[in-house]
Structures are given as C-alpha cells and as structure tokens.
Amino acid sequence: MKILVMEAGPKGHYPSEEEEKRQKRIRSYVSPGTEVVFGHQEEVDFWRSQPTDEATRRRNEALFRSSLIKTAIKAERDGFDAVVAVWGLRRGLGIEEARHYVRIPIIDFGKIALLLSHLVGNNLGNIYYTDEMVERHKREGEVRGIEGFKIISIGSPNISPSEMHTRPAELREKFVKAARKCVEEGAELILAGHSIIPGTLDADEMTREVGVPVLNAIKLGMRMAEFIVQNGLTHSERAYPRKVYAGEGD
C-alpha cells in the first residue's frame, strides 16, 4: 500500500530537522509494508498568507483547491492507493472538490477525527494555534459537527506553528491551560491542530495532564486511510460524479 500525505504548506514551512521528525512520527502510525510519501502544497502558502481582503482570500483558496486536484490526479496516475490531506480539523478545503476527479480515496483527516471523536464523547474542545485563528473561526461560524455532537469550547496557546518546536515548554504550559479551560466549559475530549499534537506534544501525556481524552488526529487519519484501502472502499460516485480536469478555471 502506498499513501501520499499532503501538507498544507510548501516545503520549508518547518526547519528540515523538525520536518524529518514529523515525517518519522507519521510513518510510525502505519503498518509495516505501507509506504508513506510526503507532498507539499506549493502554489500558495495558505497558512502563512491570511489576507484580510475577500478577493485575495478567494483567489488563494481557489489556488489551494486547484493544487489539491492536480496532486490527487497525479497521485492516482503514479499508483498511490490514497491521499491523506493533513489539514481541515475545521474544514477540508479542496477535499470535496478533488474527489470528483479521482477514484482513489482522499482522506479528510479532520472530518475523520470529528467522527471518531463522537465515539468517545459528545462535547468537543478544539485547540487552534493562535488567538487570531480562534477569533476568525468564531466570526465565520463554520462548524463541521454532526447531530448530537457539539464543539462546545475553543482555545489556543497563541503560538505560531513555525515557532512551536523552539518553545515546547511554553507550548505545553499554554496548551494544558487552554485545554483545561475547555474542560471547565463542558468539553469531554480535546482535539488540537496537528502542529501541536503530534507535532510537538504527545497525546497520551496530555490526556493525563488534562484529564479527558486528547486525540491524535493524524494518527487516526493514517490508521483510517489504511482501513479504507484494505477494505476496498472509496468515495461514492453518486455523491461525487466524475469530472474531467480542464485546468485552473474548472
């Protein structure tokens, strides 16, 4: 089995040594014999470039979607069995669109994390990276929940992903504080951005610190990708009618 893991940012988003550690950790989540290859979204650095004007934001989102579609098409041609998109705890930008162009599964690790979270609790605490992200998500009001399952509290350690590996002690302290506040507000489990867990902190250790399950969304996504491929599953053509990619404006 061969899985392509697509990062949201371009290569170099993290220092090379830190990126190698992250990739080694992700590879540890799959079964022996499963090959994991890493790709990067190079057309726009969506996470570092957060324009305030609507036109530029929409342009960047269109470039991001187009990049994932082209990557998925190439991955299928190159013999990959699945693509795991490593973004989208809150929304899976481009994932729904890309499924129209390929038959290999495109794994929305954020949605999988939310669905599996529902098996261990009903009220979720979500930890983003920065306070600005928290406020933006509050303004936009987009929640990828399911019936009977609520994102009841959100918080952040207010540290940029690119700085987390240089400030692990501070990140740990602020994450625990933010997660405990979510618990005080009714959260029964915690999900965090992947640069926090497993990027810098350990989910099992944070579970002991916080007192409720702290889930490793990437681990869940990688295990589910293997499960889906092993069982011959992919997205329904009825839900995602096949399209032919015709370029940027398609």
Residue pairs with C-beta under 8 A, 6 or more apart in sequence:
1 31
1 33
1 34
1 35
1 81
1 82
1 226
1 229
1 230
2 34
2 35
2 37
2 79
2 80
2 81
3 30
3 34
3 35
3 36
3 37
3 80
3 81
3 82
3 83
3 84
3 222
3 225
3 226
3 229
4 37
4 38
4 39
4 71
4 75
4 80
4 82
4 83
4 84
5 26
5 36
5 37
5 38
5 39
5 83
5 84
5 86
5 222
6 39
6 40
6 41
6 68
6 71
6 83
6 84
6 85
6 86
7 13
7 38
7 39
7 40
7 41
7 86
8 41
8 46
8 47
8 86
8 87
9 40
9 41
9 45
9 46
9 47
9 48
10 40
10 41
10 42
10 45
11 19
11 40
11 42
13 19
13 40
13 45
13 47
13 48
13 162
14 22
14 161
14 162
14 165
15 165
18 165
22 198
22 199
23 36
23 38
25 198
26 36
26 38
26 198
26 218
26 222
27 36
29 218
29 219
29 222
29 223
30 36
30 222
30 223
30 226
31 226
34 226
36 222
37 80
39 71
39 75
41 64
41 67
41 68
41 71
42 67
43 63
43 64
43 66
43 67
44 60
44 63
44 64
44 67
46 60
46 61
46 64
46 93
47 161
48 162
49 60
50 57
50 136
51 57
51 60
61 93
62 248
64 93
64 94
65 93
65 94
65 97
65 98
66 248
67 94
68 85
68 93
68 94
68 95
68 97
68 98
69 94
69 97
69 98
69 101
69 245
69 250
70 245
71 83
71 98
72 83
72 98
72 101
72 102
72 104
72 106
73 101
73 102
73 245
75 83
75 102
75 104
76 102
76 103
76 104
80 104
81 104
81 105
81 229
82 104
82 105
82 106
82 107
82 225
82 228
82 229
83 98
83 102
83 104
83 105
83 106
83 107
84 107
84 109
84 221
84 222
84 225
85 92
85 94
85 95
85 106
85 107
85 108
85 109
86 109
86 194
86 218
86 221
87 93
87 109
87 110
88 95
88 108
88 109
88 110
88 111
89 110
89 113
89 114
89 126
89 191
89 193
89 194
89 217
90 110
90 126
90 137
90 142
90 143
90 144
91 110
91 142
91 144
92 108
92 110
92 111
92 144
95 106
95 108
96 240
98 106
99 106
99 235
99 239
99 240
100 240
100 241
100 242
100 243
101 242
101 243
101 244
101 245
103 234
104 234
105 225
105 228
105 229
105 233
105 234
105 235
106 235
107 221
107 224
107 225
107 228
109 194
109 217
109 218
109 220
109 221
109 222
109 224
110 144
110 217
111 144
112 217
112 220
112 221
112 224
113 191
113 215
113 217
113 220
113 221
114 124
114 144
114 145
114 146
114 149
114 191
115 146
116 215
116 220
116 224
117 124
117 149
117 189
117 191
117 215
118 146
118 148
118 149
120 188
120 189
120 213
120 215
121 188
121 189
121 212
121 213
122 148
122 149
122 150
122 188
123 149
123 150
123 152
123 153
123 186
123 187
123 188
123 189
124 145
124 149
124 150
124 151
124 152
124 187
124 188
124 189
124 190
124 191
125 151
125 152
125 153
125 154
125 155
125 179
125 182
125 183
125 185
125 187
125 189
125 190
125 191
125 212
126 151
126 153
126 154
126 155
126 182
126 190
126 191
126 192
127 154
127 155
127 156
127 157
127 175
127 178
127 179
127 182
127 190
127 191
127 192
127 193
127 196
128 134
128 137
128 154
128 155
128 156
128 193
129 156
129 157
129 158
129 159
129 160
129 161
129 193
129 195
129 196
130 156
130 158
130 159
130 160
131 156
131 158
133 156
134 154
134 155
134 156
137 154
138 154
143 151
145 151
152 182
152 185
152 186
152 187
153 181
153 182
153 185
153 186
153 187
154 182
155 178
155 179
155 181
155 182
156 178
157 170
157 171
157 174
157 175
157 177
157 178
157 196
158 174
159 167
159 170
159 171
159 174
161 193
161 195
161 199
164 171
164 195
164 196
164 199
164 200
165 199
165 200
168 200
168 201
171 196
171 200
171 201
172 201
175 192
175 196
175 201
175 206
176 206
176 209
176 210
179 187
179 190
179 192
179 206
179 209
179 210
179 214
180 210
180 211
182 190
183 190
183 210
183 211
183 212
187 212
188 212
189 212
189 213
189 214
189 215
190 206
190 210
190 212
190 213
190 214
190 215
191 214
191 215
191 217
192 201
192 214
192 217
194 217
194 218
197 203
197 206
197 214
197 215
197 216
197 217
198 216
198 218
198 219
203 214
203 215
203 216
203 219
206 214
207 213
207 214
228 234
243 250
